[in-house]
Amino acid sequence: MRHYEIMTIYSIDLSEEDAKKTSEDVKSLITSLKGEVVNQDFWGRRKFSYPINHQEEGYYDVIKFDLTGDKLDELKKKLNLMSLVIRYLVTALE
């Protein structure tokens, strides 16, 4: 398994509780792919440097996890289908 970090931005249309629930959904998605969540840091509501999809703010969340490389593409495909996720960035850690 490799070590990864994912930063996700959730829609500001959600309440903070709903954003945290969406974060739990992302963590469940990782574990359903036989990954292991190591750490989570929910940053909360932050202002963007520039508008994204006509929104000025969003809820930021950072999750560190372990996952096999062949499952990473499947994770990205499923994240692309989640309408409440505005953006995400997966980074491989050393």
N, C-alpha and C positions, 0 to 999 in steps of 0.2 A: 504494500500500500504506500502511496505517496501522500505527502502532506500538502494541503491546499488551504487557501483563505479565499472567502467570497465576500465581497461587499455588495449588498443589495440596497436599492432605493425603492421604497413603497410609495404608492400614491398618497397625496395629501388629502384626498377625498375620504380617507379612512380616519377613524378615531385612533388614538394612540393604542387603545386596547385591541382594536381590529388589526392594527399594524403588527402588534406583538403576536397576535394569533397567526397572521400570515407568515411571520418569522418562524413560528412553530411548525407551520406547514412545510416550509423550506427545510427545516431540520428533519422532519419526518420523511421528506423526499430523499434526503441524503441517507438516512438509515434504511429506507426501503431498498436502496441500491447497494446494501451491505457495506455502507460507509459508517464511520464513527465520528460523531461530533465531539471535538476536543474542548472548544471554548466558544462562547458567544458574548458579544458586546453590542447591545442595542443602544445606539447613539441618540435616538429620538429625532425630533423635528429639526431640520436644518435648511437654511436658504441656499439655493443653487447659485453658482457663478453666472449662469446663463439659463434662460428658459428651456425646459425639456417638455415636449408635448404640451405646450402652452401652460405649464405649471412653473411656479417660482420656488416652491418648497417641496420637501419630501421627507420621509422617515428613513434614516440610515441604519443599517444593521451590518455587523461584521461577524462572520462565523468561520472558525478554524476547524478543519475536518480532515480525516484520512479517507482516501478512496482509491480504488484501483484505477489505473489510467484508462482502461477500456470502458469504464462506466461514466467517465467525465462527459463524453459527448451526449450520452443519454440524459444526464443531469441538465446540461445546457438546453437540450430540446424541450424538456419538460418546463424549465424556467421560462423559455420563450412563449409557452402557452399560458402562463399565469398572467392574467390581465392586470393584476394589482402590482406586479413588479414592473417598475418603469425602466430601470437599468440594473445591470449586475456586471461584476468583473471578478473572474476567477484567476487567482495568482498561485503558481506553484511555489512552495516554500522549500528552502534547503534543509 
